[in-house]
């Protein structure tokens, strides 16, 4: 019978921890058929400075689900895990082994539910699982891995209304991905930015609530009508391929309309081929015009939409 498991490690020699867990599981449960690459991810459900390595693996086994649960828990103990997650409280751990599915079995016991009840909510499980068996379908819901992953690729985009340490940290992580010369924002500069009535800062959050993208609309009133300039459009480089760039582009269009702008304008260098394809496919029309810039000596130069590249990597 096919056994699917997920593995994670965020302390110690993470790669060696995963390899040791795979070897010990194969020795006790049955031969390893396939293993995904190792994915580095942020902790989910708790705060830690230690990032995870995650993987999914497929084994052939003749053991029962309860036998497999006992085996994997003993391996965790043997490898130094002393505290299990419980009641929504999570901890750093040298190894975490979760049973995901056992053939087409549907098991509902006090100590074990299969398929794993949160499998469809965990990107760090679905993406490795797609590598080892892209055709796999959830035995209960019938959903494909692609379908479950697509359901996670629906970000929440909101306007920032007050400065927080979370927003400041996220911007200082994202803006350098636009330009090597991006200055580090301070609490004061973020407060001034959000206090401006003509500036609208948008935050894109993933399914875990983590800020993974941002964009800014700057409204400019002129005799020829109010225009909205899109600036600093960026999604985290670790989130490419999820459609976040398109989501931001569509949100900027909708917000420009809501705010009464006659047009939403942005610039993108010709070398940013993916970004230009994205903007064109989102309905932005390329204009035959020249863009001129004169940089003042006041303050640091901020990256603009002309420097935005990561939204094109979708």
N, C-alpha and C positions, 0 to 999 in steps of 0.2 A: 504494500500500500504506500502511496506517496505521502510523505510528511513534509510540510512546509514550516520553516521556523524563521524568526527574525532575531538578529543578534545586535547588541550595542555595547560599546565600551567608551568611557570618557575619563578614566584615570589609569595611570600606569602606562605600560607599553601597549597602546590600544590595538595596534595591528597584530601584535603577537598574542594578545588576549583573544582576539577573534579567531585567529588560526588555531590556537589551543582548544577553544570551545568547539570548533568544527571537528577537530581530530577526536576529541573525547566523545562527542556526540556520535560520530561515526563508529567508534569502537563499541559503544554501548547500545545504540539504537539500530544501526544498519548503515550500509554504504552511502557515502555522499555522491549524489548524481551531478548536481550543479551548484555553484555558488556565484553570487553577484559580485561586482566590484565593491570596493569599500567607499561609502558615501560619508563625507564630513558634514555634520549638521549641528545646529544650535540645540541646546537642551529645550525640551518641551515640557511644560507643566511645573517648572521650577527654575530659579535663577542660579547659574553657575558660570564661572569663568572657564570651565573645562568643556570643550566641544566634544561631540560624540563622533565615533566612527560606527556606521551602521551597515548591515548587510542582510541579505536573505539567502536561504539555502534550501535545497531540495534533497531529501534522503529517501531511500527505499527501506521500509520497515515492516516487520510482522508483529510488532508490539501493540498493546492497547494504549489508548490515550492516557489512562491513569498511570500506566507503567512509564510512558514517555515523560509525563509531568514529573514523576519522582526522579527520573534520570537527570533531567535538565536542572532541577532544583539542587540535586546533589553536586552536579558539575559547578553550579554557581557557588555553592559553599566551598567546594574544593579549591576554586580559583580566588577565594577571598571575599566574596560578597557576604556581608554579615547582616544587612538590613534590606528587607523587601519593601517595595512601595506599597502603601496601604492608605486608604482613606484620602486619596488625592495628594498625599505627601510623598515627594520623591527625593532621592539622594544621588550623589555621585556614586558610580559603581564601576568596578573593574570589568564586570561582565553582566549582561542581561540577556536571557534566552527566553523568548516567548514562542509558544506553540501557536501557529497561525491557522493551520488546517490539516486534517488527516483524511485524505481521500475526499469522499463526498459525505463524510459523517457529520451529523448534527448532534452535538453533545451539550447537555445543559446540566451540569453538576454544581454543587456548592463551591467546589474548588477549581472548576474548569469549565469554560464555555468554548466550544469550537463550532464554526470558525470563530476566531478571536473577535469579541464584540466591538472593538474599536479599530479593527483593521482598516475599514473604509475611511477612517478619519485621520490616518497617519501617513503623511507623505513620505516620511523616512522609512516606511514599510512598503508602500505601494511602488515607489520608484525602483528599489532593488528587486522587488518581486517581479516587476515587468521585465527585468533583464533575464531572469531564469525561466519564466514561463509566461510570455506575453498573452497567450491565448487562455490563461486560467480565468475562470469565472467563479464568483462567490456561490457556494453551494446552496445558500438559502435565498438570497436576493436575485441571483442570476446575473448580477452586474459584472461587466468586464472590468479589467484593471484600468483600461483607458477611460471608461465611463466614470469609475470612482475617482480617478485622478482629475478628470475634467471638472467634477463637482467641487473639487478643492480650489480650482483656478478661477474663483469668483471673488475677487478682492473687495474689500470695503474701502471706499474713498470718502474721506471727510475733510472739511476745512478746519484747520487749526484755529482755535479761538483764544488760547492762552498759552504762554510759554511754560514748558515743563522740562525737566532734566531728560526725560525719555525722548522728546522731540529734538532737543539740542544734540543729544548723543547720536540720534539717527541721522540728522542732517550732516553732522561732522563725519559720519561714516559714508554717506552717500555722495556728497558734493565733490570730494576728491576723486570720485570715479568719473566725474565730468571733466575735471581739469586738474593737472598737477599743481596749478597755481591757486587753487581754491583756498581762500583763507579759512581759518578755524573760527566758527561763530562763537560768540560769548553770550552769556545770559542777557546782557544789556542789548547787544545787537539783535538778538532774537526778539526781545521785547519791543524794540523800536520797529522792527519789521512787521510784527503782528498788530502794532498800534496804528499803522498806516491804513487809512480807509480805502486807498486805491490799490492795495496789495492783498491778494488772496493766496494763501499758502495751503496746498492740499497734501494730504498724507494718505498713502495707500498701505493698507494693512492686510496681511495674509490671513489664512484660516486660524492661525494661532494668536492673532492680534499684533504680530510684530510689524513694525513699519519697514516696508521693503521698497518703497518708492515715494517720490515727491514731485510736485510741479507747482509752479507759481504763475498766476495771472496778474499782470500789472495793467490797470485801466488808465487810459490816457484820453482826456477830453480835448478836442480840437475843433476848429470851425467846420471841418469836414465830417465831424461825427466822432463818437466815442469808439475807441479801438481797444482791444485787449491783446497785450503782448504775452505770449507764453515763454516763460524763462525757466531755466534749471530743471528740465524734465529728465528724470533719471530713475531707473530701477536697479536694484542691487544686482551686481554681476552674478551672484550665486542663484539668481531666480530667473535666468533667461529661459525662454521657451514656454513660459506660463501664460503669456498674453497680457502681462501687466502693462507693457508699453502701450498697447492698443487701448486698454481700459483707461489709462491716463489721458490719451489723446481724445477719446470719446467724451471723457468727463470735462476736459477743457472746452470742447465745443459746446457742450450743454451749459456749462457755467457762463461762457461768453454770451450765449443767447439769453440766459436768465438775468445777467447783469446789464443787459441792454446795449452790448457792444455791436457795432455794425459788422465787425470782422474780428476773427482771432488770427493773429499773425505770429509767425515764428521763423527762425532761420536755421539752416542746417548746411554744413559744408558739403560740397559734392563728394568728398572722399568718404563721408559717412553713408555708404550705399544702403546698408540695412535700414538706417534711420529714415533716409529719404523714401525708400520703398514703403515703410510703415506709414509715414505721413501722407504719401500719395494715396495709398489704399484706404486711409481714413477720411479721404475727401478734401485734404488740403491741396490747393492748386499752386503749382510753381509759377512764380511771377518773374517776368523779365525785368529785373531791376538791379541796381547796384546798391550794395550796403556799405556805408562809410562809417568809420568809427574814429573818434578822437578821445583819447584817454586822459582824464584829468589827473592831477597829482594828489587829489584829496582821497585819502583812504586807499584800501586795497581793491584791486580789480576783481570783481565777482565773475564767476563763469556764467555764460549766457546760453540760450538755446542753441547758439551756433556751435557750442562746445559739446552739446548733448549727443552722446553716442549710444548709451546703453539701452535706450528705448527701442533702438533699431535691431537689437539682438533677440527678437522675439520669434 
